[in-house]
Structures are given as structure tokens and as C-alpha cells.
Amino acid sequence: MGKPGTQGRPKEGHPSGKLQLGIYWCASCGGCDIAVLDINEKILDVAALADIKLWPIALDFKYEDVRALPDKALDVSFINGALRNSEQVEIVELLRKKSKTVVAFGSCACWGGIPALANLFDRNQIFERVYGTSPSTVNPNRSVPALESRMPEGTLTLPTFYNTVYKLDDIIPVEYYLPGCPPPAELVAEAVDAIATGNLPPAGSVLAKEKALCDSCPRERAEKKVTTFRRVHEVQPDPDRCLLDQGIICCGPATRDGCGARCLEANMPCRGCFGPTPEAVEQGAKMLSAVGSIIEGRDEAEIKRVAAQVVDPAGTFYRFGLAASLLHRSYQERSLKEGVELDSRLDPTVVPTGKEAVT
Amino acid sequence: MTDRSGTTGDLSGFQPRLVGFLCNWCSYTGADLAGTARMKYPANMRIIRVMCSGRVEPVLVLKAFAEGADGVLVSGCHPGDCHYMEGNYKALRRRFLVEALLEQFGIDRRRFRFQWISAAEGDRLAEIVEEMVAEIRLLGPLGRARERLFQADHLSLNPAAGGPSPA
């Protein structure tokens, strides 16, 4: 994991002699928190080694407890999930102030992850779908949650739902990136070891390998010439041959190694959760280039037909990396042209009337 | 004064910024011909000479858009004419994926153009630049939509992260 840096264990520690630790989740599925528990008996080392000061999924600490800590009181905070609303931004800013080291934990914190796929839409479209047109919704008044509702007992507030999903380092500086969906137990254990011993690489490092996943893939590769792209549910892939050779889109060429090729062992293609290789400017564009290059043929109509078999290029090549991509989000030119305005009820700068509360 | 941001909605003075990736052997030579032959066409395109259209990776197109281009042209030799035999076919194989991707990113399809232009077709190049400028002038600045969507979040983003900078 590279040379020891200066970002390691603080010189003067907590009086208890234990590592002061915070674990927080933002827009995430909870899988990253489970991954911390997946280190099995090593969790006992963590408990012996660390005082956990915040961990919403497992322990009953309040934000007030964290606010009461002196600045830099936490040695390290593991933050998972993408940034989707103002509560998450408030808490990660608080944790940044209270932490010596912040680790972006998991693909969502590192590159936006699955939640950032929402950046192909805007807040209007998301609310319309969730509170309007989804098959399980009955909402004839099209009520949406209001930011503030005045009730006889007082005013209730909700966090602002942003238009765009952000990765953690868009909001606060981050020392280390621990990728994966979720990060594999070995890498979590290595990171915990490194932090406990102060044996950390230079700040800004990704705590995984430096090469592309293809480098450690055991499958056999041939000259790639694809005439038909297939999705993984449409075919039983040959477990010994390169999946791209078989016309199944595998993100190995553009994705960082370090996961142990678990998906490939299960005969599933890489979906790209470890983010771009160190040299890649952008994972999605690199992957798109790789897939384009293996299309067979010289005839324009034929090439067009094969390319059209790649269903959902943005969702396939940017599955975990949309918030880290060059474009970051959809430009929504069409809705701009049609004069669709953002719903002012969701805008924190507009004084709410309190009439739009959920009914 | 030109309204670069387009936020006022006044597009009368809007000059689109175009980026053209032209291959050294055909399209750039075509542009050269347009110049030496004194053909007139709008000066909106920043031409970048590349050795081959096959060298224009999708990331270059995305980067141009992300850094404020209102339109991008990729141009190479006609099929069968590539100096490197295969390069223009490589470009063609990526073309349809790039188009589908830009569509999903909510970027109007008229902002990306892929065109074969030979060394003898200076007039064709002039024509295409004229068309692109006319079409994109009506579409307005690309950064406008994006800025509006980011500004709605009222966030100050960490500048060190290489996060989303407004186009």
C-alpha cells in the first residue's frame, strides 16, 4: 500500500490510548456499514483499539455528542455514501472539523456510486416519479414533502434534497479513498491495520491496487472482434474466456484492481465499482472507448447496428462514477428549452408557506 | 456585449465556441485549403490538429464539453482513405456510442458532429462550420443549463477536489 506517510497516527493520542473513530453514512444502501462488520473477529481488534464516537447504524450516539467534541478529537472518520441532501452535507462538514483523517469509504463516497445515477435526471423528474407516477404511488394532489411545515406544536423541517448528487470530496477534503461496493473485508482490515499502526501511504491515495483489473483476471484473451453484444442475463458465459471476447460488457479494462476479481470468479462481468485506473482521466469514457474499439466491421450501418446493442451506455460505463465524471450530471437541455422550471417548493431560498406538507 | 452565460436569455450576441478535432492527413489539410483558397466561414471553431481521427478518444470530446465548448466536430479521412489504414474506422466505431451517451447526458445531438472531410474538401469544411454555428447559436450556450442546475443547490464545493467546475 505504498510508503508510510505523515498522515498516520497522531503523535499525542487520546488519554484512553485508543483510536477515536467515527463511522457515518450518507446516501448509501447500508452495505458499507455491513462491510465494516464483515471483518469478523477483527472487529474485536477495532473495539480493543478504538473508541467509536459515532456510528448511526450500530450505536446510539447523537449529533450533539459529536458537536460537543473538541476539533480534531477524532483520529479517523470512515464516511460512506454519496451526498444527496443538506443533512448529509452538514454532518460530513462537522466530521471534517472533528477529524484528523477522513476516509471516503466505498464507491458512493469515492465516485458517487449508484445514487449518482440520479444525476441523469433532475429533482423535478425524481419527485415526479417518486411522489407521482411510480406504480405503487397514489397521490392525486401530487403532494411532495415540504422543507418546513408549521404545526400547532411547532415547525417541522426536512433537509433540502439537492438537484445533483455529489461525491464526498466535492464537499470536504478527503485523505484516503477505500473503493468497492462494498469494500472487501481484506481491504477494510488492511486500512484499519494501517491506521492503527500509523503505516499510511501519502494523503490522496486510493487504498487498493495500481493496475487494471484485467491484469489479475485469469481468463483467456483472444483478438477481440464483437458482432453481437449480449447482456449477462441473455447468455451463459464461458467461464474460461474473456467476457468482452464473448460480447459481454465487462468494465475490467478501465477499472482499478484490488477487489480480488470476485465477480469474475462468479462468472459475472466487472461492473466497475473500484473506480478508474490511476491513469484514466475518466472511467466511463475509457470504457466506452474500449467497447467501441472491439466492434467488428467497417460498414457504417453494420457498426451502428452493433453499437445500438449497448443498452444504456451512461448507466453501464458510469454505473459507479457519474459524480466523478467530467460532465458530472445531465445538462437537461430539453427541459430548459421547454421552459420547465425547478419546483420552487423544493428550493431552500424560497420561504415556504407550510401548506404543502405531506398529506 | 456577448452574453456568455446566457442567463439573461438574450442570445443575439452569442458566439458559439466550437472545438474541431481534425486529422492531419485529410480534414486539417482540407481546412488549410479553405484558408489558402480564401473561403469565408465563421471564426468560431478552435481547430485541433490530431494525427488521426482514431486518436480522438471519447474523453477528449467530453472534456471539450465540460470545459465550455458549445459544439464539437470530429473529422477524418473518408472510409478507405485513412493514412493508417484503420484509424477512421476506429473513430467510427466509437461515434455511435458517444452520440448515445451525449443524448443520455441531456446534450442536444446537434452539438456533436462526426464528418468525413478529405484534403480536397475545403468548401465542405467551411459549409459544416457554418451549419454548426447557425444551429448552435439557436441552442444557446451549453453551460447555461448546467450552471442553473448546480446553482440550485446553493453549495460551495471543495475546489481542490477537481469537482464540478461550472462550464
Contacts between the chains, C-beta under 8 A, distances in Angstrom:
chain1	res1	chain2	res2	distance
A	89	B	155	6.9
A	120	B	104	6.1
A	120	B	105	7.4
A	120	B	106	7.7
A	122	B	149	6.1
A	123	B	152	7.5
A	160	B	153	7.9
A	162	B	152	7.9
A	162	B	153	4.5
A	162	B	155	7.3
A	163	B	149	5.3
A	163	B	150	7.4
A	163	B	152	4.7
A	163	B	153	5.5
A	164	B	149	6.4
A	164	B	150	6.2
A	164	B	153	5.9
A	164	B	164	7.6
A	166	B	155	7.6
A	166	B	157	7.3
A	166	B	163	7.3
A	167	B	161	7.8
A	167	B	163	7.7
A	169	B	158	6.1
A	169	B	160	7.9
A	169	B	161	3.9
A	169	B	163	7.1
A	170	B	157	5.1
A	170	B	158	5.9
A	170	B	161	5.5
A	170	B	163	3.9
A	170	B	164	6.9
A	171	B	155	7.2
A	171	B	157	6.8
A	171	B	158	5.9
A	172	B	158	6.0
A	173	B	158	6.0
A	173	B	160	6.0
A	173	B	161	7.4
A	174	B	161	7.8
A	281	B	59	5.1
A	281	B	63	7.3
A	282	B	59	5.5
A	282	B	62	6.8
A	284	B	101	7.8
A	285	B	57	6.8
A	285	B	58	4.5
A	285	B	59	3.7
A	285	B	62	5.4
A	286	B	57	7.9
A	286	B	59	6.8
A	288	B	58	5.0
A	288	B	94	7.0
A	288	B	97	5.2
A	288	B	98	7.0
A	288	B	101	6.3
A	289	B	57	5.0
A	289	B	58	5.2
A	289	B	59	7.2
A	289	B	94	6.0
A	291	B	97	6.7
A	292	B	58	7.4
A	292	B	90	7.7
A	292	B	93	4.6
A	292	B	94	3.4
A	292	B	95	7.9
A	292	B	97	5.0
A	292	B	98	7.8
A	293	B	90	6.0
A	293	B	93	6.3
A	293	B	94	7.1
A	295	B	93	4.4
A	298	B	79	6.7
A	298	B	89	5.1
A	300	B	79	7.5
A	300	B	92	6.4
A	303	B	89	8.0
A	303	B	92	5.8
A	303	B	93	5.5
A	303	B	96	6.7
A	304	B	96	5.2
A	307	B	93	7.3
A	307	B	96	3.7
A	307	B	97	5.4
A	307	B	100	7.3
A	308	B	96	7.0
A	308	B	100	7.8
A	310	B	97	6.2
A	310	B	100	7.2
A	312	B	104	7.5
A	313	B	97	5.6
A	313	B	100	5.1
A	313	B	101	4.7
A	313	B	104	6.7
A	314	B	101	5.7
A	314	B	104	3.9
A	314	B	105	6.5
A	315	B	104	7.8
A	317	B	101	7.5
A	325	B	62	7.6
A	326	B	59	7.3
A	326	B	62	4.6
A	326	B	63	5.6
A	326	B	65	7.7
A	326	B	66	4.0
A	327	B	62	6.0
A	327	B	65	6.6
A	327	B	66	5.6
A	327	B	105	5.2
A	327	B	107	8.0
A	328	B	66	7.9
A	328	B	163	7.9
A	328	B	164	4.2
A	329	B	105	7.9
A	329	B	146	7.3
A	329	B	149	6.4
A	329	B	150	7.9
A	329	B	164	7.5
A	330	B	104	7.2
A	330	B	105	5.2
A	330	B	106	3.7
A	331	B	105	6.1
A	331	B	106	4.3
A	331	B	107	5.2
A	331	B	142	6.5
A	331	B	145	4.6
A	331	B	146	5.2
A	331	B	149	7.7
A	332	B	106	4.5
A	332	B	145	5.5
A	332	B	149	6.4
A	333	B	106	5.4
A	333	B	107	6.3
A	333	B	108	5.0
A	333	B	139	7.2
A	333	B	142	7.6
A	333	B	145	5.2
A	334	B	106	6.6
A	334	B	108	7.7
A	335	B	106	7.9
A	336	B	144	7.1
A	336	B	145	4.5
A	336	B	148	7.2
A	342	B	152	5.5
A	347	B	152	6.8
A	348	B	154	6.4
A	349	B	154	6.7
